[in-house]
Amino acid sequence: MELWYFLVDLLPFEWAEPGSMYFMKNALLAVLVISPLFGLLSTMVVESRMSFFSDALGHSAFTGMAIGALVGSAIDPLWCAVLFALGFSLLFTWVSHRSGMANDTVIGVFSSTAVALGIFLATYGGRSFTKFNALLIGDILSVEPRKIALLAGILGLVAVLWVVSYNHLMLSSVHPALAASRGIKVFWQEALFSAAVAVVVTVSMTWVGLLVINSLLVLPGAAARNVARNLRQYHLLSLLGAVAAGIAGLMTSYYISASAGACITLYLALWFVLTFLMRKQRL
């Protein structure tokens, strides 16, 4: 972290002055790690037509947090949320394959069940729901260096997953029957992707906010798809758009005292509008 602080000290901002506002410096590093994660995963979410899957995962992560609160100090609520979200994602993939129902139907069933269970557990025995309000909006300024290291490790794993399995993942999502005919284990490919999204959504939910986290997994890929001419451009534009919106949103939230997650989402929405207009103009 000392090297990072030294590099940030070179920036021409008052919060970047040496020995001050470490929370903002940590938040900037977290954005630089989180944004590429969302940018990469967004392309697959859009192509798989699972735009509301991350929303359902957020609800499951909230339920995991509520379970962690009930357990008490025996285990970190974050790890309860991660474990619950992983189980949720695997169960969703299994039910989706076994039932033959459309993904949006299965997502609706799981999402509504997860949020109801989370609210039930959070308010069970007359408990107050107010301590969970922070999860709805998020607070990236509260991120800790050890959590940034965890995110960096997840980014590395997702990058390896993309290099090794992206073609199989894409074929499994676009044409499952063709993928199966070529010997690809479609269920396990989808389960692996669902697990990756589950971990990213759960770990970053407390900083980004449950209310807007779904948009961060949809807008980068949707905007890139408007103007990309090939897969290379598609991934690059999604990643760059997510990083640019993340940095701009963090800076804006600092100077106007607004939610960072909301600001990042609004910049991504603006990026989508611009790319949509460029697409119409190109056509």
Secondary structure, DSSP 8 states (H G I E B T S, - for coil): -HHHHHHHTTSSSGGGSTTS-HHHHHHHHHHHHHHHHHHHHHHHHHHTT-TTHHHHHHHHHHHHHHHHHHH-TTS-HHHHHHHHHHHHHHHHHHHHHHH---HHHHHHHHHHHHHHHHHHHHHGGG--SGGGHHHHH--GGG--HHHHHHHHHHHHHHHHHHHHHHHHHHHHHH-HHHHHHTT--HHHHHHHHHHHHHHHHHHHHHHH-TTTHHHHTTHHHHHHHHH-SSHHHHHHHHHHHHHHHHHHHHHHHHHHT--HHHHHHHHHHHHHHHHHHHHHHH-
